[in-house]
Amino acid sequence: MSFVPSDYPQFLTAITQRVREAQYQALQLVNREQLQLYWDLGRLIADRQQHAGWGKGIVETLAHDLQTEFAGLSGFSASNLWRMRAFYLAYADDEVLAPLVRELGWSLNVVILEKSQSAHERLFYVTQARQYHWTKATLLQQFKAQAYQRTLTAQHNFEQTLPGPSQSSAVLALKDEYLFDFLELSVPHSEYELEQALLANVRRFLSEMGGDFTFISNQYRLELAGQEYFIDLLLFHRELQCLVAVELKIDEFRPEYAGKMNFYLSVLNQTVRKPHEQPSIGIIICQSKNRTVVEFALRDVNKPIGVATYTYTDTLPSELRPFFPSNEELVRRLDAVTAALKSQTEARPGAPAKE
């Protein structure tokens, strides 16, 4: 057996890493070229339809001829040609999304196109999939869980308590309702049982909370003036660079919950927060809430707090469903989420999502 230098394992590791980097870059290049090809085909088809009166029959013929000419390549079916046309028309005039969608795989783009009901919803899923590197399976799960709708209707006071850059990211970090459908809880159950069930499924819990949350501790101990206080769950948000206190309640939201959370955030900021971190944020997760009560409870609170509900079944019983926001409130929330998404995409570039 030939002599193996002592530093050979490190050398092999470096070579392996370089090969993987080259493979990843090659995949990125292939993806960009494929998306550009599909964009160009969609543009050409849309242009011929508009100016030459092409109909369904011509596209069917084109699909047949392309499949004959490129027998070894997939992706030229008539249905996929129509998707290319829809892809081009959806983003051709959108200066924000047009470059971003080219960084997602084709299958992710198809899911977003076919399942989104509006341009705002497409904006949400494109930016989130791009930022958090969602796979197709993850994206489908987010649609099933109605992530966009739950972000749009979330209740918080972030506009009044957080600076612009942090506000944009915080808006996207909170949902109106969390779906803990991975829990097996009795009815009724205690707050302790809820907390323990979430801890036993911490990976899925953090996934439902959002891509940038990390777990620090449960029953996190605070001490002030000789008294002890305990936060149910303490998380950290990587993008916001702040501590996130989570309080779990198995009943309907009460105004005093906001006061208690405000106190916890004050103590966290004074005794736990590190100098480079941003002010802490609180999330109160209750089994139900009255939206009007939440609005008034947060109105004069000076710390950033969001109030959400949770369910652990696919369908929330009607008696626990929160009141729907008014049309005016919905429009305001839509504008806030849209502004947050655009601010986030303009602030920093991201990496392509996995296919």
N, C-alpha and C positions, 0 to 999 in steps of 0.2 A: 504494500500500500504506500502510495506517495506521501511525502511530507506535507502536512497541512499547517500553514502559519497560524499563530495564536489569534491573529486579528481577522482570520477568514470569516467567522460568523458575522462580524460587523460589516465586512465587505459584501457578503452575500445579501445581507439585509438592505444595504444601500442600493445594490444592483436590482433587487426585487422591487424595491420602492420606485426606482426609476422606470422600470418596465411597466409597472401599474400606472404610473403617471402618464406615460406615453399612450397606454391603452385608453385611459380616460380621456385624454386630449383628442385621440382619434375618434372616440365615440361622440365627443362634443362636436367635432368637425362634421362627422357624418350626419348628426342630428340637424345642425345648422343648414347643411346643404339640402337635406330632405325637406326641411321646412321652407327654405327659399324656393325649391322646385315646386312644392305644393302651392305656395303663395303665387308664383308666376302662372301656374296652370289655372288656378282659380281666377286670377285677373284676366287671362286670355279668354276663358269661357264666359265670364261676366261681360267682357267687352263685346264679344261676338253676339251674345244674346241681346245686348242693348242696341248695337249698331247694325247687326246683320240679321236679326230676327231668329237666331238659333232657338230651336225648341228641344223638347225632351228626346225626340228621335235622333237628332244629331249627336247629342251627348252619349246616347246608347251606342251609336255607331263608333264614335271616338273611343269609347271604353273597349269595345271589341277589337278595334284595330291596334290600340296600344297593347292590349294583352297578347295579341298575336305577335306584334313586333318585339315585345320584351317578355317572352314566355317565361323566363326565369325570375322575373320580378313581380312582387305583389304590390297592391296599392292602387291599381288602375281600374278597379271596378267602377261601374256607373255610379253606385251609391257613394263611393269615395270621391269621385270627381265632383259630385254635388256638394260634398262636405268641403272640398277645396274652394269651391265658389263661395259657399257660406262663410268659410274662414276668411277669405279675402274681403268680402263685403262687410263683415263684422268689424274689422280692424283697419281698413284702408284709410279711414279719415280720423283715426284715433292716434294722436301723436304720442300719448303716454303708453298705450298698450301695444301698438304695432311692433316696436322692437322687443318688448318683453315676451310676447307669445312665441317668438322664435327661439327662446331659451328653454321652452318646455317641449317635452316629447309630443309627437303627433297624437298618440292615444289620449294624453291628458287634455290636449286642446279639443279633441272631439268630444270628450265628456263634458267639458265646460261649455262648449257651444250648444250641445244638445240638451243639457239639463238646466242651464241658466235661463231665467225669465226676463232679464233686463241687462242693459249695458253695465249698470252699477253692480249687479251680481257677478257678471263676468270679471269686472275689475277686482272684486274681492277675491275670487277664487284664483285668478291668475297670479296676483301678487302674493297670496298666501302660499300657493303651491310652489312658486319660485323661491320664496324666502325660506320655507321650511323643508324643501326638497321632498315634497310629497310623492309617493308612488301612486300609480293608478288606483290601487286598492284603497289607499288612504283617502284619496280624493273622493272616491265613490262613497266611502264611509262618512266623510264630511258633508256631502250632499244629503245622504240619508238622515244625518243628524240635524240638518237644516242650520249649519253653522252660520251662514250669512244672516238668516232671519233672526237668529238668537243674538248675534252681535249688533244688528241694527236696532233692536228694541231694548238693549241693555240700559239699566238705570244707574246713573252715577252723577257725581258732581265734579268730574274731571275738568270741565271747561272753566270752572271757577277756582280750582285749587292747584292746577298743574300748569307749568310753563308750556308754550307752544310745542316744542320738539317732543317732550315727554308726553304731552296730552295726546298727540297723534297715535303713538304706540300704545298708550294705556287704553284708548278707546277700542282698539282692536284686540286687546288682551282680555276683555271682559265679555262674558256672554250673559244673556238675560236668564237663561235656564241651562243647567248642566244635566246631561243625560248619563247617569251612573247605572246603565243597564247591565253592567257586569257584576253588580252587587246582589247578594242573596240575603235580604233582610226580612224579618218578620214584621207583621203589622199588628199593633204598633211596634216601634223600636225606639231605643234611647239614643241620645246624642253620643254616648260612649260607644254603643254598638255601631253607629254610623261611622264614627271616627276610626274604629278598629277595622271595619270592613274596607274603608278607603286605604288604610295603611297596608292591609293584606293584599291590596291590588294597586300598589302605589304607581307602578309603571303606567297602567291604564288610566289611573286617576290623573296623572300629570299630562298624559296625552289628551285627555278630554279638556283639561284646563287650558292647554295651549302649548305650542312648540318650545317656548323659551322659559318655561317654569322649571325650576329645580327644587328638590325637597331639602329642607334643613332639619326640621324637627317637629314632633308633635308635643302637645302640652309644654310649649316653650315657656320657661320660667322667667318672669320679670320680678324685680324687687324694687320697691320704692317706699321710703319712710318706714322701714321695718315690716312692710306688708308684702306678701307674695301674690302674684297674679299669673295666670296661665293662659297662653294663647293656644287655641285648639291645634292649628297647623301653621307653621312658619315656612314660607317658600321664598325663593329668590327669582327675580325676573332678569334674565341675562341682558336683554336689549335695553330695558329701562334702567338696569343697574340699581335696583332697589329691593328692599325687603318687602314681602307681601304677607300680611297677616290674614289668616282665614278663620272665621268663626262659623261653626256649624250649628244650626238651629232646626229642631224637628217640628216647629210650630210655625204659625204665621209671623211675618215680620212685625216687630214692635218698635216704636220710636226710640225707646231706651237702648236698643241694640246699637244704634248709630252713635249715641253718646259714649257707650262703653268702648266701641271700636276707636273713636276719636281719642279717648284716653290712652288706649294701647299704643296707637301710632305716636302720640307725644312721647311716651316712655321709650319706645323703640328708637325714635330719632335722637333722643337725648342720651341713652345709655348703651345702645347696641349698634346703631348705624355707624359705619366707618366713614372717615373723612371724604373718600372719593365717591361714596355712594349717594344716590339721589334720595329725596324724602320718601319714607315708606308709604305704601298703599294698603288699604284694607278692603277685603271682600267678605261680605256677610252672605252666607248661603242658607236660605230658609226653605221650608217645605212649600210655603205659599207666601204671597204678598199682595197687598192692595197698593196699586201703583200710585194712587193719590197720597196715601200715607207715606210711602217712600219719598215721594217728591218733597213733601213738607218736612220730613225728618232730616233730609240732607241739605235743605235750603240754606241754613246758616251755619253748617258745619265747616270748619276751616281746614280739615284734612281730607285728602282724596279717598273717597269710599264708594264702592259699588255694591249694589244689593241684587242678588240673583236667587233663583229658586232651583230646586233639584227634583228630579224624578228618577226612579230606577226601574221604570217600565217603559215600553215603547210609546204608550199613550197615556198622558197625564189625565187622571180622572177630572171630570168637568168641575167638580166642587173645589178642586185645587188649582184650577187654571187661572192665572192672573188676568186682571182686566186688560183688554187690548188698549193700546194708546190711541189717542185721537189722531185724525188725519194730519193736523198741524204738527203734532209731536212726532209722528212718523216721518214727515217730510224733513223736520229739523234733524232727526237722527240720521236720516239718509244722507243729508248734506254733510253732517259731521263725519260719518264713516267714509264717504267719498273723499272728503278733504284729507282725512287721515291716511287713506290709501295712497293718494297722489303725493302727499308729503313724504310718505315712507319710500315710495319708488324714486322720488327725485333726490332723496337724501343720500342714498348709498346704493351701489350696484350689488347684485346678488349672484348666486351661482345657479346653474341650470338644475331643474328638478330631475330626479331619477324617473326613468320610464317604468 
